[in-house]
Amino acid sequence: MLSVKDRLETIDRRQAAVDHRLTHHLTSQASPVDLGAKSWTDVLSNRLRIGRGQARRRLDEADDLGPRTAMTGQHLQPVLPNVAAAQAAGTIGAEHVRIIRRFFADLPHAVDFETRQACEADLARIASQHTPDALRKAADRLTALVHPDGDFSDVDRARRRHLIIGKQEADGMSKISGLLDPEARATIDAVLAKWASPGMCNPDDDAPCVDGSPSEAHIHNDQRSPAQRNHDALKAMGRSVLASGQLGQHNGLPCTIIVSTTLQELESGCGQAVTATGSLLPIPTVIQLASHAYHY
């Protein structure tokens, strides 16, 4: 039975290589507009009934592991040729591929092409012989060997910076993730040092302290965790920028929280309103915001 599972695993791994070739043929022979979509992500997501994240991942992996065609029509080998060959042979799986692609995504821009080629060959060989956990350790070790001084350029930091706000969950909460460059980190740290200190910007207070120093009562009554104080400080930062009037207009309307709801929902005090950006706000929150807002 174990040998049968091993054969099935090999076949499953090889299918990814076939998918990369199909993706290359598709994207090189047509445009997403020809298929009634704005992007290839939309094309794959709608036709295959998969999530946009998975569609984007398949396209990105095909760019690295699938065949390529030069502007002159010449056929080129994949960006990661040894990894692509190992995947086509069924010796490495999806987790191996993610680790290797992450290695190159994090590798500093200054590392030369020849060194990158040697790293790609080594990682493909190790992946073909070991588990993803062992590969991950080898990749970390290889990073330390090819870039021991750890100096990263502004190009590296600019390439990796991002901030993602996830979709709203059933309770209206949203997850965030990302990487801040040093300037963004220093800027936010300076604001949080003030507004995320105990007693500051506490929504549980009748009159939250947002200016000056919090009183002893504010500090004593503050039962929030440091993470919750960071959250409330970030919300206060956004509210301060919106209230400053410095943002001007966007699409002909003032840059503010624009909410649409019905009179019935307002009178009942329940339900959800929709903002101009598509976010959902509980009606009690809308009423609270409306108590100190401009009405249009």
One Martini backbone bead per residue (centre of mass of N, CA, C, O) as a GRO file, in nm:
protein
  296
    1MET     BB    1   0.056   0.063  -0.019
    2LEU     BB    2   0.296   0.259  -0.006
    3SER     BB    3   0.371   0.240  -0.308
    4VAL     BB    4   0.104   0.355  -0.414
    5LYS     BB    5   0.124   0.631  -0.274
    6ASP     BB    6   0.388   0.711  -0.411
    7ARG     BB    7   0.276   0.712  -0.702
    8LEU     BB    8   0.050   0.920  -0.655
    9GLU     BB    9   0.236   1.151  -0.568
   10THR     BB   10   0.394   1.170  -0.830
   11ILE     BB   11   0.155   1.231  -1.016
   12ASP     BB   12   0.059   1.488  -0.871
   13ARG     BB   13   0.322   1.651  -0.916
   14ARG     BB   14   0.322   1.643  -1.233
   15GLN     BB   15   0.063   1.813  -1.286
   16ALA     BB   16   0.188   2.093  -1.237
   17ALA     BB   17   0.365   2.097  -1.493
   18VAL     BB   18   0.130   2.084  -1.690
   19ASP     BB   19  -0.009   2.345  -1.595
   20HIS     BB   20   0.219   2.537  -1.674
   21ARG     BB   21   0.205   2.486  -1.980
   22LEU     BB   22  -0.090   2.567  -2.017
   23THR     BB   23  -0.060   2.855  -1.912
   24HIS     BB   24   0.140   2.949  -2.125
   25HIS     BB   25  -0.036   2.900  -2.373
   26LEU     BB   26  -0.270   3.079  -2.289
   27THR     BB   27  -0.111   3.359  -2.234
   28SER     BB   28   0.030   3.358  -2.538
   29GLN     BB   29  -0.263   3.343  -2.722
   30ALA     BB   30  -0.400   3.551  -2.520
   31SER     BB   31  -0.639   3.756  -2.357
   32PRO     BB   32  -0.850   3.839  -2.107
   33VAL     BB   33  -1.037   4.012  -2.288
   34ASP     BB   34  -1.110   3.782  -2.489
   35LEU     BB   35  -1.254   3.632  -2.218
   36GLY     BB   36  -1.405   3.860  -2.036
   37ALA     BB   37  -1.158   3.992  -1.872
   38LYS     BB   38  -0.912   4.171  -1.680
   39SER     BB   39  -0.769   3.897  -1.587
   40TRP     BB   40  -0.620   3.593  -1.527
   41THR     BB   41  -0.738   3.560  -1.251
   42ASP     BB   42  -1.033   3.576  -1.343
   43VAL     BB   43  -1.032   3.347  -1.544
   44LEU     BB   44  -0.957   3.113  -1.349
   45SER     BB   45  -1.162   3.161  -1.127
   46ASN     BB   46  -1.423   3.134  -1.303
   47ARG     BB   47  -1.369   2.866  -1.467
   48LEU     BB   48  -1.251   2.684  -1.208
   49ARG     BB   49  -1.362   2.764  -0.930
   50ILE     BB   50  -1.154   2.956  -0.779
   51GLY     BB   51  -0.961   3.132  -0.602
   52ARG     BB   52  -0.774   3.413  -0.640
   53GLY     BB   53  -0.526   3.317  -0.485
   54GLN     BB   54  -0.486   3.052  -0.641
   55ALA     BB   55  -0.468   3.176  -0.922
   56ARG     BB   56  -0.222   3.355  -0.867
   57ARG     BB   57  -0.030   3.123  -0.785
   58ARG     BB   58  -0.034   2.971  -1.055
   59LEU     BB   59   0.083   3.203  -1.223
   60ASP     BB   60   0.347   3.243  -1.065
   61GLU     BB   61   0.453   2.951  -1.098
   62ALA     BB   62   0.454   2.956  -1.410
   63ASP     BB   63   0.670   3.181  -1.435
   64ASP     BB   64   0.899   2.997  -1.289
   65LEU     BB   65   0.821   2.679  -1.413
   66GLY     BB   66   0.762   2.757  -1.691
   67PRO     BB   67   0.765   2.826  -1.994
   68ARG     BB   68   0.928   3.047  -2.235
   69THR     BB   69   0.902   3.356  -2.438
   70ALA     BB   70   1.043   3.548  -2.644
   71MET     BB   71   1.006   3.823  -2.846
   72THR     BB   72   1.133   3.639  -3.092
   73GLY     BB   73   1.019   3.327  -3.012
   74GLN     BB   74   1.203   3.207  -2.819
   75HIS     BB   75   1.279   2.940  -2.628
   76LEU     BB   76   1.268   2.915  -2.274
   77GLN     BB   77   1.362   2.853  -1.978
   78PRO     BB   78   1.302   2.846  -1.674
   79VAL     BB   79   1.376   3.025  -1.401
   80LEU     BB   80   1.354   2.725  -1.249
   81PRO     BB   81   1.481   2.454  -1.389
   82ASN     BB   82   1.540   2.239  -1.163
   83VAL     BB   83   1.266   2.256  -1.026
   84ALA     BB   84   1.097   2.186  -1.274
   85ALA     BB   85   1.224   1.905  -1.322
   86ALA     BB   86   1.151   1.783  -1.045
   87GLN     BB   87   0.846   1.820  -1.077
   88ALA     BB   88   0.816   1.653  -1.343
   89ALA     BB   89   0.934   1.389  -1.184
   90GLY     BB   90   0.803   1.388  -0.878
   91THR     BB   91   1.019   1.477  -0.631
   92ILE     BB   92   0.846   1.736  -0.584
   93GLY     BB   93   0.644   1.961  -0.411
   94ALA     BB   94   0.459   2.229  -0.316
   95GLU     BB   95   0.627   2.292  -0.059
   96HIS     BB   96   0.899   2.305  -0.189
   97VAL     BB   97   0.833   2.537  -0.383
   98ARG     BB   98   0.763   2.753  -0.171
   99ILE     BB   99   1.041   2.763  -0.035
  100ILE     BB  100   1.210   2.841  -0.284
  101ARG     BB  101   1.053   3.098  -0.367
  102ARG     BB  102   1.101   3.241  -0.096
  103PHE     BB  103   1.405   3.253  -0.109
  104PHE     BB  104   1.412   3.442  -0.366
  105ALA     BB  105   1.232   3.670  -0.251
  106ASP     BB  106   1.449   3.724  -0.002
  107LEU     BB  107   1.673   3.775  -0.180
  108PRO     BB  108   1.898   3.983  -0.248
  109HIS     BB  109   1.965   4.187  -0.518
  110ALA     BB  110   2.292   4.165  -0.507
  111VAL     BB  111   2.283   3.889  -0.597
  112ASP     BB  112   2.411   3.708  -0.827
  113PHE     BB  113   2.338   3.503  -1.090
  114GLU     BB  114   2.531   3.263  -1.035
  115THR     BB  115   2.445   3.220  -0.742
  116ARG     BB  116   2.148   3.163  -0.801
  117GLN     BB  117   2.195   2.912  -0.971
  118ALA     BB  118   2.336   2.745  -0.751
  119CYS     BB  119   2.102   2.752  -0.548
  120GLU     BB  120   1.886   2.619  -0.725
  121ALA     BB  121   2.033   2.347  -0.760
  122ASP     BB  122   2.063   2.276  -0.457
  123LEU     BB  123   1.761   2.289  -0.376
  124ALA     BB  124   1.659   2.078  -0.576
  125ARG     BB  125   1.830   1.844  -0.466
  126ILE     BB  126   1.732   1.851  -0.171
  127ALA     BB  127   1.425   1.824  -0.230
  128SER     BB  128   1.456   1.532  -0.370
  129GLN     BB  129   1.570   1.404  -0.069
  130HIS     BB  130   1.374   1.580   0.116
  131THR     BB  131   1.203   1.742   0.332
  132PRO     BB  132   1.068   2.045   0.393
  133ASP     BB  133   1.207   2.087   0.666
  134ALA     BB  134   1.497   2.041   0.560
  135LEU     BB  135   1.485   2.257   0.340
  136ARG     BB  136   1.441   2.502   0.521
  137LYS     BB  137   1.712   2.481   0.667
  138ALA     BB  138   1.886   2.498   0.413
  139ALA     BB  139   1.787   2.778   0.322
  140ASP     BB  140   1.882   2.932   0.570
  141ARG     BB  141   2.180   2.854   0.539
  142LEU     BB  142   2.219   2.970   0.252
  143THR     BB  143   2.162   3.262   0.320
  144ALA     BB  144   2.407   3.292   0.517
  145LEU     BB  145   2.626   3.227   0.296
  146VAL     BB  146   2.547   3.442   0.057
  147HIS     BB  147   2.452   3.657   0.315
  148PRO     BB  148   2.624   3.729   0.594
  149ASP     BB  149   2.586   4.051   0.653
  150GLY     BB  150   2.272   4.149   0.605
  151ASP     BB  151   2.262   4.361   0.378
  152PHE     BB  152   2.005   4.584   0.282
  153SER     BB  153   1.842   4.740   0.045
  154ASP     BB  154   1.607   4.953  -0.078
  155VAL     BB  155   1.516   4.754  -0.295
  156ASP     BB  156   1.439   4.522  -0.106
  157ARG     BB  157   1.234   4.675   0.069
  158ALA     BB  158   1.048   4.773  -0.161
  159ARG     BB  159   0.975   4.483  -0.263
  160ARG     BB  160   0.848   4.379   0.035
  161ARG     BB  161   0.646   4.580   0.078
  162HIS     BB  162   0.334   4.550   0.276
  163LEU     BB  163  -0.040   4.572   0.295
  164ILE     BB  164  -0.300   4.362   0.429
  165ILE     BB  165  -0.656   4.356   0.401
  166GLY     BB  166  -0.885   4.157   0.483
  167LYS     BB  167  -1.163   4.016   0.493
  168GLN     BB  168  -1.457   4.007   0.627
  169GLU     BB  169  -1.603   3.868   0.875
  170ALA     BB  170  -1.888   3.774   1.031
  171ASP     BB  171  -1.819   4.009   1.266
  172GLY     BB  172  -1.637   4.238   1.089
  173MET     BB  173  -1.363   4.145   1.102
  174SER     BB  174  -1.004   4.214   1.022
  175LYS     BB  175  -0.723   4.109   0.874
  176ILE     BB  176  -0.367   4.170   0.910
  177SER     BB  177  -0.076   4.214   0.688
  178GLY     BB  178   0.294   4.249   0.670
  179LEU     BB  179   0.553   4.493   0.566
  180LEU     BB  180   0.776   4.719   0.710
  181ASP     BB  181   0.955   4.971   0.673
  182PRO     BB  182   1.162   5.156   0.862
  183GLU     BB  183   0.998   5.421   0.840
  184ALA     BB  184   0.721   5.308   0.911
  185ARG     BB  185   0.801   5.194   1.185
  186ALA     BB  186   0.899   5.458   1.317
  187THR     BB  187   0.635   5.614   1.282
  188ILE     BB  188   0.443   5.422   1.437
  189ASP     BB  189   0.601   5.408   1.700
  190ALA     BB  190   0.568   5.710   1.773
  191VAL     BB  191   0.258   5.701   1.795
  192LEU     BB  192   0.223   5.458   1.994
  193ALA     BB  193   0.379   5.578   2.233
  194LYS     BB  194   0.129   5.764   2.279
  195TRP     BB  195  -0.163   5.628   2.185
  196ALA     BB  196  -0.074   5.327   2.330
  197SER     BB  197  -0.092   5.415   2.600
  198PRO     BB  198  -0.204   5.416   2.898
  199GLY     BB  199  -0.526   5.587   2.862
  200MET     BB  200  -0.530   5.597   2.554
  201CYS     BB  201  -0.782   5.576   2.335
  202ASN     BB  202  -1.038   5.480   2.508
  203PRO     BB  203  -1.354   5.357   2.429
  204ASP     BB  204  -1.455   5.312   2.737
  205ASP     BB  205  -1.454   5.602   2.766
  206ASP     BB  206  -1.641   5.882   2.781
  207ALA     BB  207  -1.352   6.058   2.759
  208PRO     BB  208  -1.118   6.027   2.562
  209CYS     BB  209  -0.772   6.039   2.543
  210VAL     BB  210  -0.591   6.249   2.279
  211ASP     BB  211  -0.469   6.470   2.469
  212GLY     BB  212  -0.200   6.471   2.618
  213SER     BB  213  -0.237   6.341   2.939
  214PRO     BB  214  -0.335   6.097   3.124
  215SER     BB  215  -0.502   6.017   3.380
  216GLU     BB  216  -0.524   5.817   3.649
  217ALA     BB  217  -0.805   5.714   3.571
  218HIS     BB  218  -0.741   5.623   3.287
  219ILE     BB  219  -0.519   5.420   3.367
  220HIS     BB  220  -0.677   5.249   3.578
  221ASN     BB  221  -0.924   5.175   3.363
  222ASP     BB  222  -0.717   5.023   3.186
  223GLN     BB  223  -0.777   4.682   3.041
  224ARG     BB  224  -0.592   4.664   2.810
  225SER     BB  225  -0.401   4.544   2.581
  226PRO     BB  226  -0.143   4.619   2.382
  227ALA     BB  227  -0.289   4.530   2.121
  228GLN     BB  228  -0.546   4.702   2.173
  229ARG     BB  229  -0.401   4.976   2.182
  230ASN     BB  230  -0.295   4.967   1.895
  231HIS     BB  231  -0.569   4.959   1.758
  232ASP     BB  232  -0.684   5.227   1.879
  233ALA     BB  233  -0.457   5.405   1.765
  234LEU     BB  234  -0.508   5.350   1.466
  235LYS     BB  235  -0.796   5.461   1.467
  236ALA     BB  236  -0.715   5.747   1.563
  237MET     BB  237  -0.538   5.815   1.322
  238GLY     BB  238  -0.759   5.802   1.107
  239ARG     BB  239  -0.950   6.010   1.235
  240SER     BB  240  -0.750   6.248   1.230
  241VAL     BB  241  -0.714   6.262   0.923
  242LEU     BB  242  -1.014   6.300   0.848
  243ALA     BB  243  -1.050   6.565   1.037
  244SER     BB  244  -0.834   6.762   0.900
  245GLY     BB  245  -0.899   6.818   0.575
  246GLN     BB  246  -0.636   6.717   0.385
  247LEU     BB  247  -0.768   6.507   0.161
  248GLY     BB  248  -1.017   6.607   0.034
  249GLN     BB  249  -1.101   6.443  -0.264
  250HIS     BB  250  -1.302   6.151  -0.388
  251ASN     BB  251  -1.490   6.124  -0.650
  252GLY     BB  252  -1.632   6.410  -0.549
  253LEU     BB  253  -1.577   6.340  -0.244
  254PRO     BB  254  -1.524   6.339   0.065
  255CYS     BB  255  -1.277   6.225   0.284
  256THR     BB  256  -1.474   5.977   0.418
  257ILE     BB  257  -1.727   5.816   0.584
  258ILE     BB  258  -1.946   5.649   0.368
  259VAL     BB  259  -2.295   5.585   0.433
  260SER     BB  260  -2.540   5.326   0.369
  261THR     BB  261  -2.893   5.333   0.445
  262THR     BB  262  -3.187   5.294   0.634
  263LEU     BB  263  -3.442   5.407   0.819
  264GLN     BB  264  -3.525   5.137   0.944
  265GLU     BB  265  -3.245   5.062   1.059
  266LEU     BB  266  -3.211   5.312   1.237
  267GLU     BB  267  -3.471   5.273   1.410
  268SER     BB  268  -3.392   4.974   1.506
  269GLY     BB  269  -3.065   4.934   1.552
  270CYS     BB  270  -3.019   4.725   1.312
  271GLY     BB  271  -2.776   4.587   1.127
  272GLN     BB  272  -2.630   4.695   0.804
  273ALA     BB  273  -2.394   4.893   0.656
  274VAL     BB  274  -2.254   5.068   0.368
  275THR     BB  275  -1.976   5.158   0.229
  276ALA     BB  276  -1.806   5.297  -0.037
  277THR     BB  277  -1.588   5.040  -0.010
  278GLY     BB  278  -1.775   4.779   0.111
  279SER     BB  279  -1.811   4.798   0.399
  280LEU     BB  280  -1.922   4.685   0.713
  281LEU     BB  281  -2.168   4.836   0.942
  282PRO     BB  282  -2.300   4.859   1.226
  283ILE     BB  283  -2.555   5.047   1.330
  284PRO     BB  284  -2.445   5.138   1.608
  285THR     BB  285  -2.187   5.255   1.476
  286VAL     BB  286  -2.324   5.459   1.294
  287ILE     BB  287  -2.456   5.623   1.519
  288GLN     BB  288  -2.193   5.700   1.657
  289LEU     BB  289  -2.067   5.847   1.412
  290ALA     BB  290  -2.315   6.048   1.363
  291SER     BB  291  -2.280   6.226   1.629
  292HIS     BB  292  -1.984   6.346   1.471
  293ALA     BB  293  -2.109   6.421   1.180
  294TYR     BB  294  -2.153   6.461   0.855
  295HIS     BB  295  -2.437   6.521   0.638
  296TYR     BB  296  -2.562   6.391   0.299
   0.00000   0.00000   0.00000
